[in-house]
Amino acid sequence: MSLITQPLSVDLSTLSARTFVNPAARAAVKLAVVLVTWNEAYRSRQVLKQLTPDQLRDVGLTRSQALIEAKRGFWCP
């Protein structure tokens, strides 16, 4: 028996506009988005420290620019 699954894609703005969403659930989703964003910033900045000079040149950064960016806090945009 073969089970075919389709990826679930939900436009959350449409969902929240049509249905009541518990305020606690809405806050939890917003918190999750913030945490994921912070984690992405942290990981990206850690990778910047490890780039080779050729890779830095490809992205248009100098070593000092990359180190300055890598030292920024994860909470900074």
LINDACOR-V123609 format. One record per residue. N is the residue number from 0. RES is the residue in three letters. SS is DSSP state (hx for helix, st for strand, lp for the rest). NEAR is the number of other ideal C-beta (glycine too) atoms within 12 Angstrom. Layout:
BEGIN
N RES SS NEAR
N RES SS NEAR
END
This chain:
BEGIN
0 MET lp 3
1 SER lp 4
2 LEU lp 5
3 ILE lp 6
4 THR lp 6
5 GLN lp 6
6 PRO lp 6
7 LEU lp 8
8 SER lp 8
9 VAL lp 13
10 ASP lp 10
11 LEU hx 18
12 SER hx 12
13 THR hx 11
14 LEU hx 16
15 SER hx 17
16 ALA hx 10
17 ARG hx 11
18 THR lp 13
19 PHE lp 10
20 VAL lp 19
21 ASN lp 11
22 PRO hx 11
23 ALA hx 10
24 ALA hx 16
25 ARG hx 18
26 ALA hx 13
27 ALA hx 14
28 VAL hx 20
29 LYS hx 17
30 LEU hx 14
31 ALA hx 15
32 VAL hx 15
33 VAL hx 17
34 LEU hx 16
35 VAL hx 15
36 THR hx 18
37 TRP hx 20
38 ASN hx 16
39 GLU hx 17
40 ALA hx 22
41 TYR hx 22
42 ARG hx 16
43 SER hx 21
44 ARG hx 25
45 GLN hx 19
46 VAL hx 19
47 LEU hx 26
48 LYS hx 23
49 GLN hx 16
50 LEU lp 24
51 THR lp 15
52 PRO hx 14
53 ASP hx 10
54 GLN hx 16
55 LEU hx 22
56 ARG hx 14
57 ASP hx 11
58 VAL hx 18
59 GLY lp 10
60 LEU lp 23
61 THR lp 15
62 ARG hx 20
63 SER hx 14
64 GLN hx 18
65 ALA hx 27
66 LEU hx 18
67 ILE hx 15
68 GLU hx 26
69 ALA hx 25
70 LYS hx 16
71 ARG lp 20
72 GLY lp 12
73 PHE lp 21
74 TRP lp 14
75 CYS lp 15
76 PRO lp 11
END
